[in-house]
Amino acid sequence: MHPAVFLLAALVALPALAQDWPKQRPIHLVVGFAPASTTDLVARLVAPKLQEALGQSVLVENKPGAGGNVAAQQVKRAAPDGYSLFVTSVAYAVNPSLYANAGYDPFTDFIPVILGPSTPNIITVNPAVPAKDLQELVALARTEKLSYASSGIGTTTHLSMERIKMAAKIDITHVPYQPAQAVGAAVAGHTQISSTSMPPAVAHARAGRVRAIAVTSAQRSPALPDVPTVNEQGFSGFDDLTWTAFFAPAGMPQDLVNRLNAEINRALSAPEVQERLAQLGLEWKANTSGEFAAFLREEVQKWSKAVRDSGARAD
């Protein structure tokens, strides 16, 4: 077949493919992080709702590695037919600056389907640490050698703490962990401090296993309303969030992108899902693919500067 004829046939077939979706086979949500991470929790809340609405199996497939890059590269190579979606975090916007070669272009290799729930980052300390707030922790860091656990090199949990260190002109040793394990380092006393997203930390904070001293969002979190923001404690310009998101491989038909956006919006709007998100310290509002794309451009620019200013490198 002549290449031009083949291309025309392929373009004509795309709307038909979108109409047949999702009858052919299970849908895979490829998560860039390990089970129990915030991204994984969101995928597992959405999957059964999608399965119920679409009448097709929706499988969550964890592919951790290189801050989500392993999963990104897998889905990037997948057919843009709605059967493989990439579920990731704000790392998507960070990694192109953090890695010498993240393996994808954030603007050309994927289509933003929907922005999922987000969470502030939260600074917690082991209860034995004699610091009740951020200013006391800064003062302590000037007299004692301290370390903090984060959810990994180049994550916003790492970069948020580095921004605090630069603003306060202090030195605290960074110890990277897997996202689901980082708060456990402070609970066990392996590090005095942890900087994580909220879902892994909320239960520990409520139980008194760690003391929460600051959140990095512009407003306090409803999940822990007594915990002040970084901005309230002598700093400014902090609105650092760990967000989750769903992406499709480039080339997906727009009607299929719109269908997925509508179905995931519906799934995240379910009362029982909203209740669970609130328990985890996650917040979400409905959004379109276009709104998410505009937000993404701002985030890539913001975190590129943060990586550059911190000097963080992942390879």
RAVENUR-V268735 format. One line per field, one symbol per residue. ss: DSSP state (h for helix, s for strand, l for the rest). phi: phi as a letter, one per 20 degrees, with the letter a starting at -180 (. if undefined). psi: psi as a letter, one per 20 degrees, with the letter a starting at -180 (. if undefined). Layout:
ss = ???
phi = ???
psi = ???
This chain:
ss = llhhhhhhhhhhhhhhhhhhllllllsssssllllllhhhhhhhhhhhhhhhhhlllssssslllhhhhhhhhhhhlllllllsssssslhhhhhhhhlllllllllllssssssssssssssssslllllllhhhhhhhhlllllsssslllllhhhhhhhhhhhhhllllssssllhhhhhhhhhhllllssssslhhhhhhhhlllssssssllllllhhhllllslhhhlllllllsssssssssllllhhhhhhhhhhhhhhhhlhhhhhhhhhhllslllllhhhhhhhhhhhhhhhhhhhhhhlllll
phi = .fgffffffffffffffffffdffafedeeefcfgnfgffffgfffgffffffembfcdececfqlmnfffgfffgeffedneccddbcgggeeggefdfbfnbdfddecdfeaeefcbfececcfgffecebfffffffffdcedccecepfnffffffffffgffelcccfecfcfgfdfffffgenfcfccccffgfdgffffenfcdedadeefdfegfcfeeffgffdncbnebeceddadcdggofgfffgfffgfffgfffeggffgffgffendcbcgbefffffffffffffffffffffemfcdb
psi = pphhgggghghhhghgghhhplhgrqppoopjrrqirggggggihhghgggghikqpoppopmqplkihghghghhiqqljjioqpoaaihhhghhhhqhnijqpihiiqpogqpaqrqqqppqqqhiplpiahhhgghhhiiqorqqqrjqpirhhghghhgggghilropppoqrqgiighhghgijhqhqqorrhgihgghghijhrppiqqjrhqqphhmiioqrghikjrqjpmpqorqqpqqqqipqhhhghgggghhgggiipghghggghhikqqqqqqrhggggggggggggghggggghhjpqi.
